[in-house]
Amino acid sequence: MGRMLKTMPKIWKVYDRARGLALTKERFQFIFELETDIQMVLKQGLWTFDDWGMAMERWVEVPPPNYLQSALVWVRLYNLLANYLTLKTIDTIADGIGHVEIIEFDPLSLY
C-alpha cells in the first residue's frame, strides 16, 4: 500500500497537492489541498494499481452501510462472433459482472 500511496498522486498529477495515509491494511485516505483535484480524481471513477481496483468516495463522518461497496464501471466488448452479437448475449455477460443499469447496443452500427 505504501507504493500506491506515493504513486497515485503522481499519476493524478497532483503529487505536490495530495498525500495518502494508510488507515488499515485494506483502507486508505487521500488528503487533497484543492477541491478541483478531488473532483477530478472522483470524476474518473474506478482507479487501479497493481491489478487492484480502488473504490474511492468523498469522506463522510458517518458512512452509510453500503459505503465503498460498489463502483460504476464501463465495459466494452470486442471481437464477439457474429452470431453472438445480440442483446441477449450482452445482457448475459453484463449480468455476470454485476448490476446492470444501461446496455448501449446498436446492432445497426455493427455493419
C-alpha positions as CSV (number, residue, x, y, z in Angstrom):
1,M,0.0,0.0,0.0
2,G,2.9,2.3,0.7
3,R,3.9,2.3,-3.0
4,M,0.3,3.0,-4.1
5,L,0.0,5.9,-1.6
6,K,3.1,7.5,-3.1
7,T,2.4,6.7,-6.8
8,M,-1.3,7.7,-7.2
9,P,-0.7,11.5,-6.6
10,K,1.9,11.3,-9.4
11,I,-0.5,9.5,-11.7
12,W,-3.2,12.1,-10.9
13,K,-0.6,14.9,-11.5
14,V,-1.3,16.3,-8.0
15,Y,1.9,15.0,-6.3
16,D,2.6,18.3,-4.6
17,R,-1.0,18.9,-3.6
18,A,-2.2,15.5,-2.2
19,R,-0.9,12.9,0.2
20,G,-2.1,9.4,1.1
21,L,-2.5,7.8,4.5
22,A,-2.9,4.1,5.4
23,L,-5.8,3.7,7.7
24,T,-5.8,-0.1,7.9
25,K,-4.3,-2.9,5.8
26,E,-7.2,-2.5,3.4
27,R,-8.3,1.1,3.7
28,F,-6.6,4.4,2.9
29,Q,-7.3,8.1,2.7
30,F,-6.0,10.8,0.4
31,I,-6.0,14.4,1.6
32,F,-6.1,17.0,-1.2
33,E,-5.3,20.6,-0.9
34,L,-7.6,21.7,-3.8
35,E,-11.3,20.9,-4.3
36,T,-10.7,20.7,-8.0
37,D,-8.2,17.9,-7.6
38,I,-10.6,15.9,-5.5
39,Q,-13.3,16.4,-8.1
40,M,-11.0,15.4,-11.0
41,V,-10.0,12.1,-9.2
42,L,-13.5,11.2,-8.2
43,K,-14.9,12.0,-11.7
44,Q,-12.6,9.4,-13.3
45,G,-14.4,6.7,-11.3
46,L,-12.7,3.4,-10.5
47,W,-8.9,3.5,-10.3
48,T,-6.5,0.6,-10.3
49,F,-3.0,0.0,-9.0
50,D,-1.0,-3.3,-9.4
51,D,-4.2,-5.0,-10.7
52,W,-6.2,-4.0,-7.6
53,G,-9.3,-1.9,-8.1
54,M,-9.8,1.1,-5.8
55,A,-13.3,2.2,-4.9
56,M,-13.0,5.9,-4.0
57,E,-15.5,8.3,-2.5
58,R,-15.5,11.5,-0.7
59,W,-15.1,11.0,3.1
60,V,-18.1,11.3,5.2
61,E,-18.2,11.3,9.0
62,V,-21.0,8.7,9.3
63,P,-20.9,6.5,6.2
64,P,-24.0,4.6,5.1
65,P,-23.9,0.8,5.3
66,N,-23.2,0.4,1.5
67,Y,-20.3,2.9,1.6
68,L,-17.5,1.9,-0.8
69,Q,-19.2,-1.4,-1.5
70,S,-19.7,-0.8,-5.3
71,A,-18.2,1.1,-8.2
72,L,-19.6,2.1,-11.6
73,V,-17.6,0.6,-14.5
74,W,-18.0,0.8,-18.2
75,V,-17.3,-2.3,-20.1
76,R,-16.7,-2.6,-23.9
77,L,-16.8,-5.9,-25.6
78,Y,-14.7,-6.6,-28.7
79,N,-14.5,-9.5,-31.2
80,L,-17.7,-11.2,-30.4
81,L,-18.6,-13.8,-33.1
82,A,-21.4,-12.5,-35.4
83,N,-24.0,-15.0,-34.1
84,Y,-23.4,-13.7,-30.5
85,L,-24.0,-10.0,-31.4
86,T,-27.3,-9.9,-29.7
87,L,-28.8,-8.0,-26.8
88,K,-29.4,-11.4,-25.0
89,T,-25.7,-12.3,-25.2
90,I,-24.6,-8.9,-24.0
91,D,-27.2,-8.9,-21.2
92,T,-25.9,-12.4,-20.0
93,I,-22.3,-11.2,-19.9
94,A,-23.3,-8.0,-18.1
95,D,-25.3,-9.8,-15.5
96,G,-22.2,-11.9,-14.7
97,I,-20.3,-8.7,-13.9
98,G,-22.9,-7.1,-11.6
99,H,-25.9,-4.9,-11.5
100,V,-26.7,-3.6,-15.0
101,E,-28.1,-0.1,-15.4
102,I,-27.7,0.6,-19.1
103,I,-26.7,-1.5,-22.1
104,E,-25.7,0.6,-25.0
105,F,-26.2,-1.7,-28.0
106,D,-26.9,-0.6,-31.5
107,P,-27.0,-3.6,-33.9
108,L,-27.1,-1.3,-36.9
109,S,-23.7,0.2,-36.0
110,L,-22.1,-3.3,-36.5
111,Y,-22.4,-3.3,-40.2
